[in-house]
């Protein structure tokens, strides 16, 4: 059996983030205080992980807040475009493959 040489990649220990840390990261994105790529770099997580946190946060809010409830159009707050797109994707059924 050969020993690994200097050329072998070493993995960093995986950081486990608390629910509070994830919520703070998602809120920083949604409020526009942080750029997604910059935040991912700061937290040393992939963009995919950050996106998953966003989807989980949104799903949790919709579950907690009766998703059937609708505000009048005039009362709806202006949300950042990124959040609007995420909400639309979450509430809309996935498009069939090949469409």
N, C-alpha and C positions, 0 to 999 in steps of 0.2 A: 504494500500500500504506500502511495507517495504522499509526502507531506505537502501542504499548501505553501506556496511561495509568496513573496511580497506582492505578486500580481493578483492574488485572490482578493475579491471584494469582501469587506467586513461589513456586516449589517449593524446599524445603530440599534440600541435598545428601543423597542417600540414604546412610545409614550401613550398612556391611557388618559384620556381627557374626561373630566367629570361632566355631568349633565349641565351644571352651572357654567362651566367653561365653554361648552358647546353652544349653549343658549346665548352667552355673551358674544361669541363669534358670529352667530347667525344674526343677532340684533345689530351688530356692527356693520354687517353687509346690508341688511335691509334698511338701515338708517342712512346709508351712504357714507358712513364715516370711514369705511375700509374698502379697498379694492379687492376683489376675490383672489387674484393671483398674488398680491402682496400679503394678504392675510394667510394664505396657504403656505407661503414661504416662511412667514413669521412663526407660524405654529408647527412648521415642518410636517405638514400633512399634504396629501395629494388634493388636487382640485376636486377629484371624484368624491373624496371623503367629505370635503366641505359641502359639496352639492348634496350628498346624502344627508348630512346634518340639516340642511335647509329643508329638504323634502320631509324629513321626520318631524321637524318643528312645525311645518305647515299642516301636516296630517294630524299632529297632536292638537293643534289649535282648532282645526275643523271638527275633529271628534269631540272636543270639549265644548265647542260653541255651536251646537246644532247647525250643521251645514245647510239645512233647508231654510234657514232664516235669511231674508234678503232685506237690505236697507233700501230706502227710496233712492233713486238715482241722484237726486239733488244733495242728499246727505252723505254720499259715499266720499271718503277721503281720497285725496290724490296720493297714490302710492308710486314708488319708484318703478320704472318700466321693467326692471329685472324681477321684482316681486309680482307685478301684474302677470308677467309671462309664466312664472312659476305657479301661481294660483290657477291660471287657465289650464296649464298642463296637468295639474293635479286633479282638477274638477272635470276635465274632459276625458272621455274614454280614449284609449290609445287607438290610433289609426291602424287599420289592417295592414299587414305587411304587403309591400308591392304597390301601394296606392300612391 
